[in-house]
Amino acid sequence: MIHISDMYKIYRIGDIDINALNGVSIKIEQHEFVAIVGPSGSGKSTLMNMIGCLDTPTSGEYCIDGVSVNGLNDSQLADIRNHKIGFIFQGFNLLQKLSALENVELPLVYQGVAAKERHQRSVKALQAVGLGDRLLHKPNELSGGQQQRVAIARALASDPPLILADEPTGNLDTKSGKEIIALLHELHGKGNTIVLITHDNEVAMQAKRVVRIQDGMITEDRKVV
């Protein structure tokens, strides 16, 4: 699913080069549930941006689902994001004026999915996360945990091969956070590939494999027993 080889990312700030990634290599197979964990400034957010095709490396190779992203233009990268990656963000990123259903449908609109099909897919996705009775509720009518469920449904509706979750429990209370992790486990059990980005060791240990990153380098990569 993911194959990164000898990846570097260097940001130039004034006269100083900042090495955000230093020769990262990692493989993630289909149907894995992997947590990438590290403190602020470790490089985990930069690595997430690379995996999500939100940024391009300074050097190195990256293939996702058999497609090499090296040299692709912005339009081609957007196409990969739209069809191969479902994003779940810490801040939910829901449009406040739209209902839960409309928020889930929105990426499908951009993909050109016909109205009837995108409605059916969005309803199904919301039902899958336990919000079949909240279709017409707007974000301010939902709890934080429910808003994150809407965000997960939005990621699922496109049926992407990869779900990339960036600190998905970061804005939630303990109970809601545990419910979201349980939902990610449920999705993994159904065959989804999940990459979870977190600074929280306890959250990371809920995955099946933990990859630790520090100073732009992978320092540990192990299965969780």
C-alpha angles and dihedrals in degrees: 000000000000125000117175119175127190094332121185129182118189122184118197114215110181105309094338127094115214114202103211093169123028113194099317117186123179140152124204118187128214115280094019123137106213130175119205106201134183142128125267110296094020095116098254094120091049090050089049090053090052094048090047093048089238090126137015127237125246088230140344136071130283128183124178121191089344095310121115110221095193110120096008117143125234093267093051091047090051089052091054091049091050097049108025106034133056111198126211114185133197091236094049091230093221123158107243096212093054128078122243089260093050092048091054092046095051099084089047089055089057089049090055095244112165116256097248094048095046090050091052094046093047094049090049092050093050091048089051091059094046099258101110089123094050101058096123098038117113121226094260088058092056133073121245091259091050091049089053089050089055088052090051091049089051089054092048098047093074090053093227121183090230132047113199112195117191111198090321093177097041096103096038136092118248096264094048091044091055090049091053092049089049089052091051088052089051091051090047089052088056091056106269120144108230130193113188120196115201146148090208115096092198092055091045091055089062089072124083093240131027124207115188121203128193130169090358094303133102107246100174137018117176145145118252112238 
